[in-house]
Amino acid sequence: MLDFGLATNNIYRPNKGIPAPYIGTTKDDKYVFWPDLASSHYVKKTIEWLNEQIVPFVPRAANPPNVPKAKPIEDFWSILTDKVNPKLKHVNVNVKKLPSAENDSSTLSTRWKICMGLGVCCGFITAAVIMITMLVFYNRSSDANNQSANSSSTGVQFRSRWNSTGIVVAGVTNTLGVGSLYLNYPLSLGVDSSNAVYVVDGGNHRIQQWLPNTASGTTVAGQSNAATGSALNFLNYPTDIALDASGNMYILDGGNNRVVYWAVGASVGVLIAGTGVAGSANNQFNQPLGLARDSISGTLYIADSLNHRVMQYLSGASTGILVAGGNGNGTNSNQLYYPRGLLYDASTNSLLIANNRAHNIVRWVLGSSTWTLIVGSSTGVIGNTPQLLSYPTDVILDPFGNMYVSDEGNQRIQYFLAGQTNGSTVAGVT
């Protein structure tokens, strides 16, 4: 909780009679913020006021009861410090950390996955650099083209804008290599609860762990010298990764046509899906490129790209179940065409699939025999307009249901508001 330690009669209230806690301004139009809405009677009015002032916030519906806060709360505080009365900047501020705010791994994972998509879609194989585009907030911005509006379950929107400049957090710009400073064709990544980044360093046949604020990575799976092989202590062009709550890794070892489980601290993996030999049987893969995991059940979903299908592996199963595609390559609604990135959406029990050579993102509800189009062309038309995609490689949702697509052929990240088919470029080149 933020406590300015001020008497409430010093605060200008737009509507008299509304007691603190409340969000209001001083008479010189500086911001003062009480995040704890003790009484739900004023929630609607407060959210309306926030929206009018274009103050970014996370509505109470998405958080513990009666606490509209940023994730993490420190982020919101850093925004508001630029808006409060200068006298207040010297006041002792107590920040009560809330577990659901500071440990929101899904939000962190979303940010990192988006930045990883940029690294892949730009095609900077020689650069071997992961770029993260930081989300920053602007008050009263008039740049409608670069603004996005996030909707909550309350129906109220707040606006945010992406910084147009990326920050290098792993790798060396325009340099590939095998040393701990370098990457070689990074393909995907994961983030654990400590904010450590796990980079799928495909060309070096390894997984590199990058701790926060460090200049070099540590090999946590595969061989640090970039050696490749089929033994279970080797990887061969790994393509994707998923982490469980303990930081154990599920690695899609694409060149070996298998999935291996690599426990924290282990020097060797355990085969859990695939045979290591390319094929089309239910226990085989042929150039698998995408991996998603249901964190509740442990079920894995694998984009079996050259078989134009998605396979489901229940926890502990040795053979897969066809859940999407499997009818040859094509653009019909019962077909996939070189599927790549996957996202399991628990809220709809469905998969979002980056349908690479059909140039679209589709939703396949588990148990259904066909997909529904989300964005892109339903007939495989390629393009660079706001409605079209070119060889999309991955897809992710933010907590508000907005979608980010790694649009590889167009070297950009496209942002789609929930339910919208017109995208805007938030990273890369339009």
N, C-alpha and C positions, 0 to 999 in steps of 0.2 A: 504494500500500500504506500502511496506517496502522501506525505504529510507536510504541508507547507508551514504548519504551526501558526496560522493566521486566524484572527477572529473572523467569523462569518459576516459580521456587519461591514467589513471592508471590501466585500465582493459585490460587484454590480450583478444583479439578477435580472434577466430579461422578463421574467414573470414574478412579480412580488408574491410573497407568501410561500414560495418553494424553499424549504429549508435545506441546509447542507445535509448530506453530501450532494454536490451538484457540480456540473462543469459550466463555468461562466467566464466572464472577462472582468478585468478591472476597468475603471472608468477611462483609462487611456488605451483601451482595446488590447491589453495584453492577456494572455491565456493563464488560467488557473485550473487545475485539474484535480478532482477527487474521484478516483476510480471505483470506489466501493459504493455502489448504489444500494444502500441499506433498504430502501423502500422501492418495491417494484412499481409503485404508482407513477414514478417519474422516469421510468426507463424509456418509454416511447418518446417523451419530450426531449430527453437527453440525446437519444440517437438522432432525432430530427435536427437538433442543434449541431451535433457533430457533423452531420451530413451537409448542413447549410454552410458550415465553416470549412468544409473539406479537410477535416481533421481525421487522419487514418486511425482506425481502431478495430478491435475484434469484438463483435457483439456478444452480449451475455449468453445468447443461445448457443454459442460455440464454446463456451467456457463454463467453469464452475458457477453455480447460481449467483446472480447479482454482481458479477465482476467483469465488466467489459474492459479488457486489457489487451495490450499488444503481446506478441509472442516473439521473443521474451519481453517481459515488462520493461527491462532496461532499454530496449529499442524505442519503446514509446516515450520513455523519459528523455532519451537523447533528442527526440523530435521536439518535445514540448519545451525543453530548456531554451530553445531559440525563440520561443513565443511568450514566455512569462516575463513579468515585470523585472527589469534588471536588479531591483532590490531583492527579489526572491532568489536570484542565482546564488546568493551567499547564505541562504537559509539551509540549515542542516536537513537533508532529505533522507528519509529512511525508506529503503526499498525492500519489501517483503517478497522474497522469491517464492513463487508458486510452482510446485512440481510440474503441473500440466503445461505451464507456460515455458519453462526453461528446458524441459526435456521432450519437447515435441519433435520426436525423431521423424515423423512423417513430413512435417514442414521442412526440416533440414534436408531430408532425403530428396524432397521435391526440388529445393534450390540447387543441390549438387547435381541431380540428374539432368536438370535443365542445362546447367553449364557444361556437363559432359556432352550432351547432345550438340552443343555449339562446337566443341572440339572435334567431334566426328564430322558434323555436316560441313564444316569449312574445308575439310579435306587436307588439313595441314599435316600430312604424314611426316614430312621432314622437320616441321617445326616441333612436333611432339610436345605440344604445350596444352595444358588444360586451362581454359579461361573461365572465370566466373563473372557473370554480370550481376552486380549487386543491385538489389531493389532499393531505391531511395524515394522518399516522399517529398512532394512539392506542394506547398500551400497555395491555393487559388491559382493553379496553373491554367493558362489559357491555351496551351498547346494540345488541342483536341486529338491530333493525329497520333501523339505518343502517349496519350492517357489511356488507362484501362479502368473499368469500374467493376469492383468485386461485389457480388450480391450475397447477402446473408439470408438465413431463413426468415428474417424479419421483413425482407423485401427492400431494405434500405441499402444503398450503395455507398461505398467510399472509393475515392480515386487515388491511384498511385501511378508513378511513372518510372520506367527503367532508366538507370544510368546507361549512357551509350558507350561507355568505356569499360572494358573488362580488366580484371586483375589477375595476374599469373599467380597461381597457388601451387603448381607442381610442374616440373619440367623446366627446360631452358629454351627460350625463344629461338626458333629457327635452327635448333640443333638436336639431332637424335643421337642416342648413344646407349651404352649398356651400364655405365656407372650409376651410382645411387642418385645422382642429380638428374638423370635423363630418363626419357621415355621414348618409345618407338611404336608409333601407331596405337595410341590409347583408344580403346573402343567403348568402355563403359566404366562405371564406378558405383561404389556403395559408400554409405556413411554410417558409422556406429554411434552408440549413445554418447561417446566422449568426443564426438565430432572428428574423429580420425577418418581420413579418406582412403578408400581402397580402390586403386586404379587398376583396371584390366589392361595391362601393358602387353597388348597382343603380339607385336613384333618381337618382343623380348621373351615371350612365352612365360610370363610370370604375373603375379599379383603384387603390386607395390603398396605398402601402407605409408601414408603421409600424415604424421601427427600435426596438430594445429601449430602454425607459426614455425615450421621447420623447413629448412632449405633442401633436404634430401629425403629420399624414401628408403624403406626397409622391405626386403623381399619376405613375404609371409606365405607364399605358395609358389611352387615351381622352383627354378634354379636362378640364383642371383646373377650368374654369368650368361644368362640367356640361352642355355642349352635346352634342347627340346628332345622329347621322346615319348614313348607310350607307357612306360612304367608309371606307377602311381605316385612317384615323387617328382614326376615331370608333367609339364603342360605342353600343349601344342596349339598355338594360336588360340588362346582362350578368348571368348567373345562377350561374355556377360557374367554378372555376379549378383547374388542375393545374400544378405546377412540375416541371421536370426538375432534375437534379443541379447544373446550372450556374445555376439561377435563372431560366431562360427560362420564359415563361408560355404556357399553352394556355388560351385564354379562350373559354368558351361564351357567345357573344354572342346571348342568347336572342331579343331583339326583332328582330334581323337574321337569325335562323334560320341561324346559321353558327358555325363554330369558327375562331378566328384564332390564329396563332402570333405571339407578341410577344417578340422577343429582348431580352435585357438592354440597356438604354440606347437602345432603338429608339424612334422617334417615330411609327411606323406599323406596323400588323400585316400578316400574310400569311395569306390565305385558305387553309385546309387541309381544310375539310369544310363541306358545305352550299353552296347557291347564293346565299343572301341572299333567296330567295323561298320562302314557305311552300308545302309540298307533301308528297306521300306517296311520291314516287319514291325509289329507293335512294340518290340523291345529294341528297336534300332533308330538311328537318326542319319540324316544325310545333310551335312553342313548346317547344324543348328546354330542360330544366331541370337535368339532372344530368350530370356528366362524371367519368369515371374513366380513369386511364392506367396501363398496364402499364409500370413503370419499366425493365424489362429489354428488351422488344421495341419499346417506343414505341407500341404499339397503343392506340387511344382507344376508349372506350365511351361512347355518348351516350344519355341517357334522352330519347327523342323523345316528349314527354308526350302531346300531343294526337293522335299516331298510335298511342299505347298500345303502344310497342315500344322495344327497345333496339337500336341500330345499332353495329356494330363497324367501325372504320376502321383497317386495317393501315397501318403507317408508310409514307407516300408515296402512299397510295391516294387517288383522286379520287372514289370512290363507296363506299358502305357495304355491309355485309353484315348482314342481319337475324339476330340471335342470340337474341332473346327477345321473346315477344309477337307482335304483328302480326296477331292474329286478332280484332280489334275489342276494345272495352272490355268488361270483365266480371270475374267472380270464378272462372271455371273455371281449372283448372291449366295450360291452354295460353294463357291470356289475362293481360294486365296492365290495370290501370285507373289511368291517369294516373300513370305511374312518375315518381319524382323523384330522390332521392339514390341514388347508386351506389357500390359498393365492389367492386373486383376483388380476389378472394382467390386469389393465385397457388398456395397450398398445395393447393387443390382445383380449380383451373382453373374457377372459377365466379364468378358475380356475385351479390352481395347487393343486393337492390333494395327501396327504400322504396316500396311499392306504395300510393300515397297514398290513393286513394279506395276501395281495398279494405281499408284500415286494417290492413295487415299488412306484415311483412318476409318476403320469400321468397328462396330460393336457386335460381338457375338455372345449372346446370352447362352450360358451353359445349358445344354439340353435342346437347344434349337438347331435346326438344320441349315439356317441361313443367317447372313449378317444384315445389319442395318447401317446405312452410311451415316457417318458423323461429319466429316469434312473431306473436301477433295471431290474428284469426279467419280461417279458411279460406273462409268464406262472406260476408265483407264486413261482419260485425257490428261496430259502433262501440261504444266503451265507455271507462271510466276506471278499471277494476279493474286489478290487477297483471298480468292475463293479456291485457288488451285495449288497443288503441291508437285514436287519433283523428287521422286525417290525418297520418301520419308523413311527415317531409320528408327525413330523412337517417339514415344508419347508419354506424357505425365499429366496428372491432374493436381491442382492446388486444393487446399481445404475448402474452397468455395465452389469447386466443380468447374473452374476455368481450366482450359486445356493448353498445353504447350507442346509443339511438334518440332522435332528436329527435321528440318526440310533440307536434306543433304544436297540435292541437285541444285537448289537455289541458294545454298550457303547462308542459311538464316534460321532463326528460331521464330516460329509463328505462334502468336497468342490468340486464342479464341475464347471469347466470353462464353459462359455456360449457355448452351442451346443455340449459339450463333455459328454461322458458317463462313462469315467474313473475318479473315484473320488480319492481325497487324504485326509488323516485324518489331520484335523487342531486342533482338541481338543479331549481328551479322549484317548482310547486305540485302536491301530490298530488291 
